[in-house]
Amino acid sequence: MLKKEDMRAINFSKIGNYTIGDVLTTLRNLGHQHILLIDTEHVLRGLISASDIARTLHIPISINEKAHTFKEIFDVVFAQLESK
């Protein structure tokens, strides 16, 4: 679960020009499974989920979630060291 301040958003008016590939690229670049859709007044209009896209299109989608805090970075590095 992400904290509210760690969530990312796209302006709802811009999403009409995006392809599914654009959305997935954005999610991958952010390292997030979800992205919020907001309007110009920053009111929540919706949510895009990589798993919903995968389920709808019947394709596997892999989003490598990025570490955002020192603790998350430590946990990732420590897990990799333990697996060796």
Number of C-alpha atoms within 10 A of each C-alpha: 5 8 6 7 6 10 14 14 17 18 17 18 11 10 13 8 7 10 10 11 9 12 18 22 13 15 22 18 13 17 15 21 19 21 19 16 20 18 15 9 7 12 11 14 11 14 13 17 17 21 16 13 16 13 12 9 10 9 10 11 16 13 18 13 13 14 14 10 9 9 10 12 13 12 13 13 11 11 11 10 9 7 6 5
